[in-house]
């Protein structure tokens, strides 16, 4: 605990230290003949490179501390206090930006738009949590992500959801991830940032709709623990898949499970796998038949997804500003109606209508390709979800599901087996 206090003290000293950079005068000041003296003006300077890398350092430090608390110390209190710190710093002080969740879009835009210069800090915010997840599980979700931290504080009376219902809702983040990649790659929009439910709360200047969205998630989070993390977060999809092959992962007990069942309902996120019952083992033949049936259905679901994506690609593309502008030019306003500001701006630039229509056509074709891939991917996810409902792994102990477990260490406190008893 002393180490945490020391780190927090050092952080606030660095945070409030006066870091000033000289601004270069780019344009000459206007000269006045009447003796007017130009007053000194104050303007906010861009965030300095030092502070950007300070963010990366704090991200690394909090990831390391949470991983240490979860894997080595098995200490839920330490994870909790780090999450409070992350909420204050990455949430309210840094106002939710740069964000590892939103960095997905920066990466996608940089891959498909060579002219976009991605900041190194955005790359590090995307990569570091994935690396720690590969080593220690989803410790980023446990106590570093401010979106998870604010939801974790309100999880007061979480309900246990049916397994099939959790798996069904678990398809939504895959759809959200696919849409965010398409819109970012085509330069259309950063929808993760636009519909971030808590950014308005973090910045204390959100619109009514932003506050309403955040409040809805927080109120729902009282009864359904971390609804955004579990059923919406696109970055959670990546961490879910990576965590399944993590080198080390949080365990409920430090030694052999004594089957006390105290941890059975300890996880508010439904991430604890219970021992396999004899009934499931006896019903093995029926399970195999269901599995074969869903396996044959899988290719059909993928093809149906591809067809659906291509069918509705124009509906997705209409959000793009250039596609909207091209549509307005193709459908001129009724005589007497005023043209939109976008159309007036386009005409004032002197560009040809044909050039814009060609650009819009290329964008729509990109959406057609992306929507087809997304549809096939969603069909695959849906099919694999059905298959997972028929598959069970024989287990004798209570274990966390490495993909869905958020490594919050809540379950550890329910286990009566102490680390000292481990041989």
N, C-alpha and C positions, 0 to 999 in steps of 0.2 A: 504494500500500500504506500510505503514511503517513496518507492520509485515512481509511482503514478503521480504523487503530489509534486515531486521534483520535476517531472516532465511537464506537468501542467504549468508550474511556476515559470519554467524556462520558456515555454511556449508564449505565455502572455507577455513576458519581457520582450521577446522578439516581435510579437504582434504589434505592440504599441510603441515600438522604437521608431523614431522619426527617420524614414527612408525617403530621401529626396533625390530627384534626378533633374539635372538642368535641361530645360526645354530650349531647343534651338529655334531661333527666330526665322521662320520660313518666308515671311512676307514683310517688306518694309512698312513701318508705321506711317500713316498719312500725315502730311505736313499741313498745319493750319497757319494762316497769315494773321489771324486776329489774336494771337498770343494764347490760344487755348492749350492747356496742358493735359495730355492724355492720362487719365487715371489708371492706376495699377489695377489689373483685373485678376481675379482668382478663377481658375478653372481646374477641374479634376484631371489629373494626368493618367495616362494608361497604366494599368496594373504592371508594376515593375517585374522584370524577369526574376529578381530575387524572390519576390513573394509568390510567383508562380511555382518556382522550384521548392519553396517552403511548403506549399500545398502538397506537392508530391512527397516531400520528406515526411510530412505529418500522416499522409495516407500510408506510407510504408511503415512508419512507426506504430500506428494504430493497428494495422494488419498483423504486425509482428507481436504486439502485446496481446491482442485477442487470441491469436493462435497459441501463444504461450500459456495463457490462462485456460484455454480449452483443452489442449493436448497434454501439457506438462503439469500444470497446477490443478486442473479440473475444478476451477473456481468460478461459479456462476456470478458472484458479486463483482469480481474483476471485470467480467464481460459486460455486466450491467453498467458500471461506471464509465467504461470506455465508450459504450453506446450513448450515454448522456453527453459525454464530451464531444463525440462525433456529431450528435444532433445540434449542439451549440455552435460548433465550428463550421462543419461542412453544410449544415442547414441554415442557421440564422446569421452567422458571421459571413460566410461565403455565399449565402443566399442560394444554395443548391446548385452552384455552378463554379468550377467544372465538376461534372457528375459522371461517374463510371457508367451509370445506366444510359445517359444520353450520349456518351462517347461512341456508342455503336454507330450512330448516324454520321459522326465525323469520319470514322473509319470507312464506312460504306461510300460516302461522298468522295473521299480521297482515292479510293480504289477505282471508281468509275469516272471521276472528273479530274484528270491530271492537272488541270489549271488550279485546282484547290490546294492551297498550302496548309496542311494540317499541323497544328502546333505539337511539339514533342510532348508537352504536358498532357495533351488529350490522349496521345498514344499510351503514355505511361499509366494514366488513369484507367484505360481500357485493359491493359496487359497485366498490371500488378495484381489485381484481385483474382484474375484467372490463374496466375502462377501460384498464388497462395492457396487457391482452391485445389489445384493439382497436387499440392503438397499436404495440405491439412484439412481439406473439406471447405465448406462454405462459411469460413470465418468472417469474410467480408459482410455477409448477410447477418451474422451473429451480432456484431457490434460496431461496424464501421459505416455502413450505409445509413445516411440520415433518414431516408424514406422508411427503412425498416425500423429504425430506432423510435421514430415518432409513433409508429403503429404498435410497437412492442410495449410502450408505456400505457396504452389504453386497453390492452388485452386483459380485461378484468374478469369476465365471465364467459370464457370461450366454450363454444359448443363442439361436440364431436360430430363430424360429418361422415356420412356413409362413404365407404371406399369408392364405390362406383361413381358417386356424385363428385368426389374430389378429382377423380381421373377425368371425368367429363369436363369440369371447369378448367382442368389443367391443360386443355387444348387451346384455350383462349390466348395464353402468352405466346404460343407458337404462331398463331394468326397475327398477333400484334407485332411480333418480331419481324415476320415476313413483310407486313405492310410498311413498317418503319424503314426497312432496308430498301424497299422499292421506292418510297417517296424520297428518301435521302439520296439514293443512287441516281435518280433522275433530276435531282436538284429542285424538287417540288416543295418539300416542307420537312421540318423536323418535328414529326407528330408526337414523339416521346416527350419533348420539351413543351410543346404546345398544350398537351393534355396531362402534364405532370400534376397530380392531385394536390401536392403539397407546396409547390413553388410559390404560390400566392401567399400561403401562410408564412413561409420562410422569409419572403421579401416584404411582408406586411403592406403590400400595395396592390393586392390582387383585385380583380373585378368581382362582382357579386357571384357570377357563375363559377369562378375559380375557388372562392371561399366555400361555396355550396358543395362543389365536388370534393374538396378536401374534408369538409365536415361530414359528408356522407360516408366517406371511407373510414373516418375515425369513429363515427357512431357504429358503423357496421363492424369495425374492428373490436368493439367491446365484446361482441358475441361470436364473431368469426375472426379468429386471430390472424392478423396480417393479411387481409384480403388482397391488397395490391401485390404484395410480395409473392403470394402463392398462386394467384389466379389472373394476374395482369402483367407483371414485370417481365419485359423482354430480355433483360440482362440475366434474370434468374434462369431462363431457359439454357443459356450457355453454361452458367455455373452448375446447374443441375446435371448436365451431361458430363462436364469435366469432373465434378465431385465423385461420380460413380467409379472413376479410376484413380482417385486420390491415393497418395502413398500412405498417409496416416489419416485417421478419422476419429472423431470423438466416439467413445464407447460409453454405454450406460453404466457398466460396472468395471472397476479396475482389475478385477480378477474373474473367477468363474461365477457364472450366474447361479444363484441359489433358488431360483424360481419362487421368490417371495411375492411377485406380482405387484409390488408397490409402485413400480414405474409404468404400469400398463396404461394408465390414464394421465400420465404426467405431462405428455407432450401436447400442447394446444394446437399443434400444426398437423397432427395425425401422421407423424413420421416414424412411429415405432412399429416394427414388425414383430408380431407375436409368434410364439412357437406353433408349428404346424400341428393341427389336430388329427387324430386318427381317422375321423370321418372323411377328411380330404384325401387321405392316403387310400382309403377303401374305394373312393369314388374316382379312382385314377382313370379307368377306362372311359367313363363319360367325359372327363376332362380332355382326354386325348382326342375324342371325336369332335368336341367343340373347337379345339385348337386347330385341327385340320380344316374344319369348315371355315373358320375365320382366315386361315392362311390362304385358301382358295379365293376368298373374298377380297384380299388385300390388293391384288393387281387391278381389280375392278374399281375399287375405291380411289386408287391413284389416277386411273384414266378418267373417272368421273370428276375428280378434282381438277385435272388439267383442262377438261372441257368446260367446266364451270368458270375457271379463272379466265380462259380465253374469251368466253361468252360475255363476261362482264368487265373486260379490261378497259373499255371506253368509259365506263362509270367511274373507275378509279382514276383515269387520266384527266377527267374533267376538272379535278382539283388543281392541276398544274396551271400557273398563271398564263403561260404562253398559249396553252390549249384553250383556256377561257377567252383570251384576247382574240385568237383566231376564230373562235365560234361567234364572237360578237361582230367581227368584221364580215363573216359570211352571212350573218343575219342582222343587217343594219336596222337601226331603230326606226320606228314609225315616224313619218314626217311630222315635225313639230316637237318631238321628244328630244331631250338634250342627250348628247353622247356622253358616255362615261369618261371619267378622267383618264383612264388607261388608254382608251381609243384616241383621245385628244393628244395625249403624250406621244403615242406611237406615230400619229400623223405629223406631229411637229418635228420628229427626228428625221423625217424624210426617207424612211426605209420603205422598201417595196412590200406590197401585200403578199406577193408570191413567196418571198424569202421567209416571211413569218409562217405561212401555211406549210412550207417545206419543213421548217423546224418543228412545228406542231405535229406534222405527220411522223417525223422521226421519233418524237417523244411518245406518241401513241403506240408506235411499233415497239418501242422499248417496254412500255407498259404491257403490251400483249405478250412479250417474251417473259417478263417478270411475273405477270399474273398467272401464266401457264405453269411456270416453275413453282410459284407459291401454291397454286391449287393442287398440283401433284404432291407437294410436300405436306400439305394439310391432310390430303387423302392418306398418305403414308402414316402420319402421326395418328390419325383417327383409327386406322387399321391396327397399328401397333398397340394403341390403347385398348382396343377390343381383345387383342391377343394377350395383353398383360393381365386382363381380368380372368383369363382361363389358366394362366400359368402360376404355379406356386413353387417355391423353393423349400425343401425340407430343412427345418431349423429347430433346434432344441432350446435356444436362448432368446431372450428379448434383445433385439438389435435395432439400431436406427437405420432407416432407409437412407443410404448414402446420397442418393439424388435429391430427395425431398427434405432431408434433415438440414436445418438452418444453423446447426452447430451452436445453438444458444446456450447449451449446458444446463438447461432447466432440469432435465431428467436425472442428472448426476446427483442432485441433492436428495432424490427419493430412494437411492440405492443404499441399503444399510452396510454393504461391504465397503470397508475402508481400504485406501491405497496401501496402508502399512501391512495389511494381511496378504498382499500379493507376494508370492514366493519368488 
